[in-house]
Amino acid sequence: MSQRQRKLFACFTVLCMAVAFAPTAGAMHIMEGYLSPPLCIAWGAVCLPFLALGLRSIRRKTGGQSQNLLLLALCGAFVFVISSLKIPSVTGSCSHMTGTGLSAILFGPAVTSVLGLIVLIFQAILLAHGGLTTLGANCFSMAIAGPLAAYGLYRGLRAVKVDRKACVFLAAFLGDLFTYCVTSVQLAAAYPAAEGGAAASLVKFLGVFAPTQLPLAVVEGILTVVIVIGLETYASRELKDIGYLGGNEV
């Protein structure tokens, strides 16, 4: 590992430790038993094509190069740590950042789906954050839908020559919020209101998460910009290798 890579790894480790030691509360991922077996199976089936594409994309983008694998591992660690930080909501549930915007911007949404799945498995087993039966639903909202929104916005803004840092912030911000919009849709479909059905439930779930999720999305956008600035300083060569810097952005 070169001196530049060691500096990058050290800075990232300090950031992860600082976030990891923040106080936490209960989990926000959809927990075990909250979804019926048919819904669990259906969401898992929806995720399979994205995960298959993600495995192929990882092999193509990393090319077996240790520098690119290290960068991919850092993105995975960022997702794990940042999404393990849970903030109590006003309703007694919790909200948290997702961290998937960084990976979506650097490696694309397909790769991010695999990273997100790995993170969700470890969180469900080690932290009781989420669940194994609801893994498909959580994977779709956090590891697929959110990254797709972040990636689409980033590419769209870059296409019209918006400043790169602003693109990163807005992409991470939207990816976070869109994850929770999809989670609200999933919960509303599983628990339609007696009056108004799923639409009424959706409004309620969105209202539950909005007070805490909006500021968290802003924080995630800022953190992602800070990480990208650090990577551009200490890992510009690796960023060029994966296509983030230069003429062929991811």
N, C-alpha and C positions, 0 to 999 in steps of 0.2 A: 504494500500500500504506500503510495507516494505521500510526501509531506502535505500536499494540498488536500488529498483525500482524508488524511488523518485530522487535519484542521476542520474539514467539513463534518466528519463523523463526530468529533468532539463537540462542536457547536450544536449539532442536532441532538446529541445525547443530553446536553445541558438543558435544551428546550424541552425535551420529552420528560426529563426528571422534574422540571419545574411544574409542568402541567400535571404530571402523574400524582404529585403530592398534594394537589388541591383537594378540598373536601368534596365528597361525593354523596349521592343519595340513591334512591331506588332506581330500577332500570326503566328505560323508555322503549326499547325495542319491544315488539309484540311478544308477549311471554307465552310459555307453555300453557295450553288449554284455552287460549283466547280465540283460536280459530277452529272451525270444524275440520274433520279429516278431509272432506272433499276440497275445501279451500286450500288446505296445506298442500295437498297433492297438485292442485291446479297451479298454484304459484310456483311450486318447484319445477313443474313441467315448463312453465313460461321461461324460467331462468336458464334451462339447459342449452338452448342454442347460443345464448350470449356467452356462457361459460366455455363452450366448445370453441367459439371464435376467439375468446380471450386466451386460451391455452396456445392456439396457433400464433396469435399476435405476440405473445411473450417470447416465443422462440425466435420470431422474426426480428423483433425490436432489440432484444438483448444480444443475439448472435453469439452467446457463450462468452462475451467479454466481461471480465470481472468488474470493470468500472461501471458498466451499465447495470449489471446485476446488483452492485452496491447501491446505485441510485434507486433501483426498483425496490430494494429492501428498505431503504430509508422512507420511501413513499408508503410502504406497508406499515412500517413502525409509526409513521405520522397518523395514519388512519386508525391504528389500534389505540394509540394513546389519546388522541383528540376525541375519539368517539366513546372512550371509557369515562370521560369527564361528564358527569351527569348533574344537572342543575334542577332543583325542585321547582315544579310549576305551581301556579296559584291554585290549581285544582287538586293537588295531591299527587299527580303524576310527575313525570320528569321530562326534561328536554336535554339534548346534547348536540354538540357539533358533530359533523360527519368526517371531515378530513379528506373526503374522496375527490374534492375539486382539484387538489394538487396533482394526484395521479392521472386524473382525466386530462388535465392540461398537458402534462409532460408525456404520458404514454398512450393516451386515448381511452375511451370508455370500455373497450373490450378487455384490455389488460386490467382495468380497475375492477371489473366484475369479479375476476379471479381473486385479486387482492382482498376485495370486500368480503367474499365468501370465506376466505381463510380467517380473516379477522373475526367475522361473526361466529365461526365455529369455536375459536379459542375463547371468545367472550362468553359464549353460552356454556362452555364446559368449565372454564376457570373462574369466571366472575358472576355466573348466573345472570348474565345480561342478555336478555333475549331467550331463545329456546331452540332446541333441535327440531321439533315438529313444525315450528313457525319459521324455520330457516329460509325456506323459499320466499315467503312474503317479505321478510326482512332484507334478504339479498336483493330482491327486485327493487324495493324502495331505496335502499341506501347504496347498493353497489351497482345498480343498473340505471334506474330512472334518474337519480340525482346526477351521476356522472354524465349521462347523455345530455341532460339540460346544460350542465356546466360546459361541456365540450362544444355543444352547438352554439352557445352564446359566445364563447371565446373565439371560435373560428369565424363567426359572423362579424364580430366587432373587429377582429384583426383584418378581415377582408376589406373593411372600409377604413383601415389605417388608424384605428383608435389606439391610443398609447397602450403599450404592453402591460404596464403595471395596473392601469385602470381595467383592462380586460381581465387580468388575473383576479382582481378584487371582485368584479361584478360576476365573473363565472363561479367563483367559490361561494359567493353570497347566494346566487340563484340556485346552485346545486344543493346547498343546505336547505333552503326553503322548499324546493321542489320535492326533496326527499320526504319532508313532513306533510306536504300536500298529498303525496301518494299514500303515505301511511294512514292519513285521515280517510282517504278513499277506501283503503282496505278495511279499516275498522268500521266505517259506515256501512259497507256492504255486508260485513259480518253481523252488525248490530243495528239494523234499521229501527228507527223510532216508531212507536205505536201510532203516532200521528205525524204524517209527513214522510214516513219511510226513510230510505237511505239519504235522500237529499237533506232532510232535517238533521239527521245524525251527522252528516258531513259538516254542516254549518257549526254544529256544536263542537265537533272534534277540532276543526280549524280554530275556533275560538279558544279552545283549551290550550293549544300550543302557541298561539300567536304572541302572548305577552312575554314569554321567555325566549321563543325561537327567533324572533326578529332581532333582538340585540345580539344573540349568539351568532346569527348569520353574519352580522357586521364584524364581530370579533374574528370569526373564522376567515372572512375575507382579508382582514388585516394580517392575521397570522400567516395566511398563505402567501401574501405579497412579501412578507418578511423572509419566509423560507426561500422563495424564488430569488429574492435579491442575494441571499447568501449563496445559493447554488450558482447564480450567474457570476459571483465573485470567485468562488473556489472550485467550481466544476463546470466551467464554460465549455471545456473540450467535450465532456460527457454529454452536455446538453446539445451540442452540435451533432454528436454521434446519433442521438435519438431523434434529431430533427426539430428540437424546440427552438434552437437558435439557428439563424441562417435562412436560406431561401425556402427550405422545405419544412415548415413547421408541422408538428404532429397533426 
